[in-house]
């Protein structure tokens, strides 16, 4: 979702003829698009903010802002005495804003700590919700920027913004787009800040999603990734997938992140029969312990999750399976951790994205559960988990050495070309032509290391 958000930020500013540059030294304004999923992410942003030169203006958006949003009651009563809006929503009329009250209406309304932040960061100019991105061209005219009226688009919602480029590397050669099916989450996993930072679930219509994909197809994009906090919870997810599969220009279709119990048998069947639906399923499990899953407010048992894994493995087409896990969740004993290791061995995941538990203010876990696993033990468990994963990855990757797989190389680092396979394994090669970056090409797998193939 961060890639999709960042692409939209870039497009909004490009549409008013601002130029994106590659270095901080070249820039006039530094826009921080932040994440609040882990405390480490917020700490990293705080560190980077301190290092921005004082002559550069700073804007901050994303989950770190939205996590802390509180409407200023004084401002709400002053401008909209009859409005009882939920926290974090922009309720200001643009016509009510002027240079004298911009901080009260925009910044203080969105985050009452704005002036506190500004004392430490005098070059902090604007905080805004990512959901209000489409207001930015108009809003910035009230803080001294010149924007031609004809360049201010009549867009009523963030989801109506179609980026000009949408991939991790911001490279027009890489025709891979990220398309949100909605935003927010109603699941309220006890460790997760997303419902508080991004709000409750709001889904785009099937027509809006397909229209955006047609937008990308018209730009010769060939890989589409559907995005959602629980992407397959969209009430018409199956219909969306089937409609996209009919668009022959979409060569690779992916989606992330799904929830195990929201899968339909029909989607699994499509993975078996539809070549353009990539043979990869990311199935976040978070823990191998039923006790911990219950404390996390995950709505399934390990027995049910294993049944889901068995269904995937029973498909006639080989499917790469990846997952997310949290180590050191409150109350996780060594026995609980061992059940997570057992599950990794059972499922034979190609990748496990492991996070060390960090308490997020406002979540149920933060309020009700003691963070009782020592930091050293959390780190040890992650190391042990990664060692087990490396063994399984080596076994899985060895099976494809000597075969030919479809790959997309997305960028070059030094003398090495880096990308991913059709089943979403990392791959690198030194034998490649620049002109093929961003294209789907067959590549012989010559060797491997844990978690990576070499072509």
C-alpha positions as CSV (number, residue, x, y, z in Angstrom):
1,X,0.0,0.0,0.0
2,X,2.9,2.4,0.7
3,X,4.0,2.1,-3.0
4,X,0.5,3.0,-4.2
5,X,0.3,5.9,-1.8
6,X,3.8,7.2,-2.7
7,X,2.9,7.0,-6.4
8,X,-0.2,9.1,-5.9
9,X,1.7,11.7,-3.9
10,X,4.2,12.0,-6.7
11,X,1.5,12.3,-9.3
12,X,-0.5,15.0,-7.5
13,X,2.6,17.2,-7.3
14,X,3.7,16.5,-10.8
15,X,0.2,17.5,-12.0
16,X,0.9,21.0,-10.6
17,X,4.2,21.1,-12.4
18,X,6.4,20.3,-9.5
19,X,9.4,18.2,-10.3
20,X,10.5,15.1,-8.4
21,X,14.2,15.0,-7.8
22,X,16.5,12.2,-6.7
23,X,18.4,13.7,-3.9
24,X,17.6,15.8,-0.8
25,X,20.2,18.4,-1.9
26,X,18.3,19.1,-5.1
27,X,14.9,19.4,-3.3
28,X,13.0,22.4,-1.9
29,X,10.5,20.2,-0.1
30,X,11.0,16.8,1.5
31,X,7.8,14.7,1.7
32,X,7.9,12.0,4.3
33,X,5.3,9.2,3.6
34,X,5.3,7.4,6.9
35,X,4.4,4.0,8.3
36,X,3.2,3.1,11.8
37,X,3.0,-0.6,11.7
38,X,6.1,-1.0,13.8
39,X,7.7,1.4,16.3
40,X,11.0,0.9,14.5
41,X,9.4,2.6,11.4
42,X,8.4,5.6,13.4
43,X,11.9,5.8,15.1
44,X,13.6,5.6,11.7
45,X,11.5,8.5,10.4
46,X,12.2,10.6,13.6
47,X,15.9,10.0,13.0
48,X,15.8,11.0,9.4
49,X,13.7,14.2,10.2
50,X,16.5,15.4,12.4
51,X,19.0,15.1,9.6
52,X,17.1,17.3,7.0
53,X,18.8,20.6,6.4
54,X,17.1,23.5,7.9
55,X,16.6,25.3,4.6
56,X,14.4,22.4,3.3
57,X,10.7,22.4,4.0
58,X,9.2,19.2,5.5
59,X,5.8,17.7,4.8
60,X,4.7,14.6,6.7
61,X,1.8,12.3,5.7
62,X,0.9,8.6,6.0
63,X,0.1,6.4,8.9
64,X,2.4,8.1,11.4
65,X,0.3,11.2,11.0
66,X,-3.0,9.5,10.9
67,X,-2.3,7.3,14.0
68,X,-2.1,10.5,16.1
69,X,-4.9,12.5,14.5
70,X,-7.3,14.2,16.8
71,X,-9.6,17.0,15.7
72,X,-9.2,20.3,17.5
73,X,-12.6,20.9,19.1
74,X,-12.1,24.6,19.2
75,X,-11.5,24.7,15.4
76,X,-14.5,22.3,14.8
77,X,-16.8,24.5,16.8
78,X,-15.5,27.7,15.3
79,X,-16.0,26.6,11.7
80,X,-18.5,23.8,11.8
81,X,-20.5,23.9,15.1
82,X,-23.0,21.4,13.8
83,X,-20.6,18.8,12.6
84,X,-19.8,15.8,14.7
85,X,-17.1,14.2,12.6
86,X,-15.1,11.1,13.5
87,X,-11.6,11.8,14.6
88,X,-9.1,12.3,11.9
89,X,-11.5,13.4,9.1
90,X,-10.9,16.7,7.3
91,X,-14.0,18.7,7.8
92,X,-12.7,22.2,7.0
93,X,-14.2,24.0,4.0
94,X,-11.4,25.2,1.8
95,X,-13.2,28.5,1.5
96,X,-12.8,29.0,5.3
97,X,-9.0,28.8,5.2
98,X,-6.7,31.8,4.9
99,X,-3.1,32.5,5.6
100,X,-3.9,33.5,9.2
101,X,-5.7,30.3,10.2
102,X,-4.0,27.7,8.1
103,X,-2.2,26.1,11.1
104,X,-5.3,26.0,13.2
105,X,-7.5,24.5,10.4
106,X,-5.2,22.2,8.7
107,X,-2.2,21.3,10.9
108,X,-3.7,21.6,14.4
109,X,-7.0,20.0,13.3
110,X,-5.1,17.0,12.0
111,X,-2.5,16.8,14.7
112,X,-2.6,19.0,17.9
113,X,1.1,18.3,18.3
114,X,2.0,20.2,15.1
115,X,3.3,23.2,17.0
116,X,5.2,21.0,19.4
117,X,6.8,19.3,16.4
118,X,7.5,22.6,14.8
119,X,9.5,23.8,17.8
120,X,11.9,20.9,17.2
121,X,11.5,21.1,13.4
122,X,11.1,24.7,12.5
123,X,11.1,23.8,8.8
124,X,8.0,21.5,9.3
125,X,5.4,23.1,7.0
126,X,2.5,20.7,6.6
127,X,1.0,17.5,8.1
128,X,-1.8,15.9,6.1
129,X,-3.7,12.7,5.9
130,X,-3.0,10.6,2.9
131,X,-6.8,10.3,2.4
132,X,-6.8,14.1,1.9
133,X,-4.1,14.0,-0.7
134,X,-6.5,15.2,-3.5
135,X,-7.0,18.5,-1.5
136,X,-3.3,19.3,-1.5
137,X,-3.1,21.4,-4.7
138,X,-5.8,23.7,-3.2
139,X,-4.6,23.7,0.4
140,X,-1.0,24.7,-0.5
141,X,-2.3,27.9,-2.2
142,X,-3.2,29.0,1.4
143,X,0.3,28.7,2.6
144,X,1.9,30.8,-0.2
145,X,2.3,28.4,-3.1
146,X,1.1,29.4,-6.6
147,X,-1.0,26.8,-8.3
148,X,-2.8,27.5,-11.6
149,X,-6.5,27.0,-11.2
150,X,-6.7,24.8,-14.3
151,X,-4.2,22.4,-12.7
152,X,-6.4,21.8,-9.7
153,X,-8.4,18.7,-10.6
154,X,-12.0,18.1,-9.6
155,X,-11.3,14.9,-7.6
156,X,-13.6,14.0,-4.8
157,X,-11.7,11.1,-3.3
158,X,-8.2,9.8,-2.9
159,X,-9.1,6.6,-4.7
160,X,-9.8,8.6,-7.9
161,X,-6.2,9.6,-8.2
162,X,-4.5,7.5,-10.9
163,X,-0.7,7.7,-10.6
164,X,1.5,8.3,-13.6
165,X,4.1,5.6,-12.4
166,X,3.3,2.9,-9.9
167,X,6.2,0.6,-9.0
168,X,8.8,0.1,-6.2
169,X,11.6,1.6,-8.3
170,X,9.8,4.6,-9.8
171,X,11.0,3.5,-13.3
172,X,8.9,3.9,-16.4
173,X,10.5,0.8,-17.8
174,X,9.0,-1.4,-15.1
175,X,5.4,-1.9,-16.1
176,X,4.2,-3.2,-12.7
177,X,1.3,-1.3,-11.0
178,X,-0.2,-1.5,-7.4
179,X,-3.9,-1.0,-7.4
180,X,-5.8,-0.6,-4.0
181,X,-9.2,-2.3,-3.8
182,X,-10.0,-0.3,-0.7
183,X,-8.5,1.1,2.5
184,X,-8.8,0.6,6.2
185,X,-9.6,-2.5,8.2
186,X,-12.4,-3.8,10.5
187,X,-10.5,-6.8,11.8
188,X,-8.9,-5.2,14.8
189,X,-6.1,-7.7,15.4
190,X,-4.9,-6.8,18.9
191,X,-1.4,-5.8,17.8
192,X,-2.3,-3.8,14.7
193,X,-2.6,0.0,14.4
194,X,-4.1,0.0,10.9
195,X,-7.8,0.5,11.9
196,X,-6.7,3.5,14.0
197,X,-4.3,4.9,11.4
198,X,-6.2,4.2,8.2
199,X,-9.8,3.9,9.5
200,X,-12.4,1.3,8.9
201,X,-12.9,-0.6,5.7
202,X,-13.9,1.4,2.6
203,X,-14.0,-0.4,-0.6
204,X,-13.8,0.8,-4.2
205,X,-16.4,-0.5,-6.7
206,X,-15.5,-3.2,-9.1
207,X,-15.9,-0.6,-11.9
208,X,-13.4,1.8,-10.3
209,X,-10.8,-1.0,-9.8
210,X,-11.2,-2.3,-13.4
211,X,-11.0,1.3,-14.7
212,X,-7.7,1.9,-13.0
213,X,-6.3,-1.3,-14.4
214,X,-7.4,-0.3,-17.9
215,X,-5.6,3.0,-17.2
216,X,-2.4,1.0,-16.6
217,X,-2.9,-1.4,-19.5
218,X,-3.2,1.7,-21.8
219,X,0.3,2.6,-20.5
220,X,1.5,-0.9,-21.4
221,X,1.7,-2.2,-17.9
222,X,1.8,-6.0,-17.7
223,X,1.9,-6.8,-13.9
224,X,-0.9,-5.8,-11.6
225,X,-0.9,-6.3,-7.8
226,X,-4.2,-5.8,-6.0
227,X,-3.8,-4.2,-2.6
228,X,-5.8,-4.3,0.6
229,X,-5.2,-4.7,4.3
230,X,-7.3,-7.8,3.8
231,X,-7.5,-7.8,0.1
232,X,-9.8,-10.9,-0.3
233,X,-12.3,-9.5,2.1
234,X,-13.6,-7.2,-0.6
235,X,-17.2,-8.4,-1.0
236,X,-16.7,-8.8,-4.8
237,X,-13.1,-10.0,-4.7
238,X,-13.7,-13.1,-6.8
239,X,-15.5,-11.0,-9.4
240,X,-12.7,-8.5,-9.5
241,X,-10.1,-11.3,-10.1
242,X,-12.1,-12.9,-12.9
243,X,-12.7,-9.6,-14.7
244,X,-9.0,-8.8,-14.6
245,X,-8.1,-12.2,-15.9
246,X,-10.1,-11.4,-19.0
247,X,-7.8,-8.5,-19.7
248,X,-5.3,-10.3,-21.8
249,X,-2.7,-7.5,-21.6
250,X,-2.4,-8.3,-17.9
251,X,0.3,-11.0,-18.0
252,X,0.8,-11.3,-14.2
253,X,-1.9,-10.7,-11.6
254,X,-1.1,-10.8,-7.9
255,X,-2.8,-9.7,-4.7
256,X,-1.8,-8.9,-1.1
257,X,-2.4,-9.4,1.7
258,X,-5.2,-11.9,2.0
259,X,-6.7,-13.5,5.1
260,X,-6.8,-17.3,5.2
261,X,-10.5,-17.7,6.2
262,X,-11.8,-15.3,3.5
263,X,-10.5,-17.5,0.6
264,X,-13.0,-19.1,-1.6
265,X,-12.4,-22.4,-3.3
266,X,-13.1,-20.6,-6.6
267,X,-10.0,-18.4,-6.2
268,X,-7.8,-21.4,-5.3
269,X,-9.2,-23.2,-8.4
270,X,-8.2,-20.1,-10.5
271,X,-4.7,-20.4,-9.3
272,X,-4.6,-23.9,-10.7
273,X,-6.1,-23.1,-14.1
274,X,-5.3,-19.5,-15.0
275,X,-1.7,-19.0,-16.1
276,X,-1.9,-15.2,-15.6
277,X,-2.9,-15.5,-11.9
278,X,0.6,-15.9,-10.5
279,X,1.5,-19.1,-8.7
280,X,2.1,-17.4,-5.4
281,X,-0.1,-17.0,-2.3
282,X,1.0,-14.8,0.6
283,X,-1.0,-16.2,3.6
284,X,-0.1,-14.3,6.8
285,X,-0.4,-16.5,9.9
286,X,1.4,-14.5,12.6
287,X,1.9,-17.4,15.0
288,X,1.7,-21.2,15.2
289,X,0.1,-21.2,18.6
290,X,-3.7,-21.2,19.1
291,X,-3.2,-19.5,22.4
292,X,-1.3,-16.6,20.8
293,X,-3.7,-16.4,17.8
294,X,-6.6,-16.0,20.2
295,X,-4.7,-13.2,22.0
296,X,-4.0,-11.6,18.7
297,X,-7.7,-11.7,17.7
298,X,-6.9,-13.8,14.6
299,X,-10.1,-15.5,13.6
300,X,-8.8,-19.0,12.8
301,X,-7.0,-21.9,14.5
302,X,-3.8,-23.5,13.4
303,X,-5.8,-26.6,12.4
304,X,-7.9,-24.5,10.1
305,X,-4.8,-22.8,8.7
306,X,-3.1,-26.1,8.0
307,X,-6.2,-27.2,6.1
308,X,-5.9,-24.1,4.0
309,X,-2.2,-24.9,3.3
310,X,-3.2,-28.5,2.4
311,X,-5.7,-27.1,-0.2
312,X,-3.0,-25.1,-1.8
313,X,-0.5,-28.0,-1.9
314,X,-3.2,-30.2,-3.4
315,X,-3.5,-28.0,-6.5
316,X,-2.0,-29.5,-9.6
317,X,0.0,-26.3,-10.3
318,X,2.9,-25.7,-7.8
319,X,2.3,-22.6,-5.7
320,X,4.9,-20.7,-3.8
321,X,3.6,-19.9,-0.3
322,X,4.9,-17.1,1.9
323,X,3.7,-15.7,5.3
324,X,4.1,-13.2,8.0
325,X,5.0,-14.0,11.6
326,X,5.4,-12.0,14.8
327,X,7.9,-13.3,17.5
328,X,7.8,-12.2,21.1
329,X,4.1,-11.4,21.3
330,X,2.9,-10.9,24.9
331,X,2.6,-14.3,26.6
332,X,4.5,-16.2,24.0
333,X,6.4,-19.0,25.7
334,X,9.1,-21.1,24.3
335,X,6.5,-23.8,23.7
336,X,4.4,-21.4,21.7
337,X,7.4,-20.3,19.7
338,X,8.2,-24.0,18.9
339,X,4.7,-24.4,17.5
340,X,5.5,-21.6,15.1
341,X,8.7,-23.3,14.0
342,X,6.7,-26.5,13.5
343,X,4.2,-24.7,11.3
344,X,7.0,-23.3,9.1
345,X,8.3,-26.8,8.6
346,X,4.8,-28.1,7.9
347,X,4.0,-25.4,5.3
348,X,7.5,-25.3,3.8
349,X,7.2,-21.5,3.2
350,X,9.4,-20.0,0.6
351,X,9.6,-16.8,2.7
352,X,8.6,-15.7,6.2
353,X,8.5,-12.0,6.8
354,X,9.2,-11.9,10.5
355,X,8.6,-9.0,12.8
356,X,9.6,-8.6,16.4
357,X,6.6,-7.5,18.4
358,X,6.5,-3.9,19.4
359,X,3.7,-2.4,21.3
360,X,1.6,0.2,19.3
361,X,-0.2,2.8,21.4
362,X,-3.9,2.6,21.1
363,X,-4.1,-1.1,20.2
364,X,-5.8,-3.7,22.4
365,X,-2.6,-5.5,23.0
366,X,-1.0,-2.3,24.3
367,X,-3.8,-1.6,26.6
368,X,-4.4,-5.1,28.0
369,X,-1.3,-7.2,27.6
370,X,2.1,-6.9,29.3
371,X,5.0,-6.9,26.8
372,X,6.7,-9.6,28.9
373,X,9.1,-11.2,26.4
374,X,12.6,-9.6,26.9
375,X,14.1,-7.9,23.8
376,X,17.1,-10.3,23.8
377,X,14.8,-13.3,23.7
378,X,12.7,-11.7,20.9
379,X,15.9,-11.3,18.8
380,X,17.0,-14.8,19.6
381,X,13.7,-16.3,18.4
382,X,13.9,-14.3,15.2
383,X,17.4,-15.7,14.5
384,X,16.3,-19.2,15.2
385,X,13.2,-18.8,13.0
386,X,15.4,-17.4,10.2
387,X,17.8,-20.3,10.5
388,X,14.9,-22.7,10.0
389,X,13.6,-20.7,7.1
390,X,17.0,-20.8,5.4
391,X,17.0,-24.6,5.5
392,X,13.6,-24.8,4.0
393,X,14.4,-22.1,1.4
394,X,17.5,-24.0,0.4
395,X,15.5,-27.2,-0.1
396,X,12.8,-25.4,-2.1
397,X,15.2,-23.4,-4.3
398,X,17.3,-26.4,-5.1
399,X,14.3,-27.9,-6.8
400,X,14.2,-25.2,-9.4
401,X,17.9,-25.0,-10.2
402,X,18.3,-26.0,-13.8
403,X,14.8,-25.1,-14.8
404,X,13.7,-22.0,-16.8
405,X,11.3,-19.5,-15.1
406,X,9.6,-16.3,-16.2
407,X,11.2,-13.4,-14.4
408,X,10.9,-9.6,-14.3
409,X,14.1,-7.7,-13.6
410,X,13.2,-4.4,-12.0
411,X,16.5,-2.6,-11.4
412,X,20.3,-2.8,-11.4
413,X,22.5,-2.4,-8.4
414,X,26.2,-2.0,-9.2
415,X,26.8,-4.8,-11.7
416,X,23.9,-7.0,-10.6
417,X,20.4,-7.1,-12.0
418,X,17.6,-7.7,-9.4
419,X,14.0,-8.8,-9.8
420,X,11.5,-11.5,-9.0
421,X,10.1,-14.7,-10.6
422,X,6.6,-15.4,-11.6
423,X,6.1,-17.1,-8.2
424,X,7.6,-14.1,-6.3
425,X,11.0,-15.5,-5.4
426,X,13.9,-13.0,-5.4
427,X,16.3,-13.5,-8.3
428,X,19.5,-11.8,-9.4
429,X,21.8,-12.1,-12.4
430,X,24.8,-10.5,-14.0
431,X,24.0,-11.7,-17.5
432,X,21.2,-9.4,-18.6
433,X,20.5,-6.6,-21.1
434,X,19.3,-3.2,-19.9
435,X,16.7,-3.1,-22.6
436,X,14.9,-6.0,-21.0
437,X,14.4,-4.3,-17.6
438,X,10.7,-4.3,-16.7
439,X,9.8,-7.1,-19.2
440,X,8.8,-10.6,-18.5
441,X,11.5,-12.9,-19.9
442,X,12.5,-16.5,-19.5
443,X,15.6,-17.1,-17.5
444,X,17.5,-20.3,-16.6
445,X,18.1,-20.8,-12.9
446,X,21.7,-21.5,-12.6
447,X,22.2,-21.6,-8.8
448,X,20.7,-20.5,-5.5
449,X,21.3,-19.4,-2.0
450,X,18.8,-19.3,0.8
451,X,16.0,-16.9,0.0
452,X,17.4,-16.1,-3.5
453,X,17.8,-17.5,-6.9
454,X,20.6,-16.8,-9.4
455,X,20.0,-16.8,-13.1
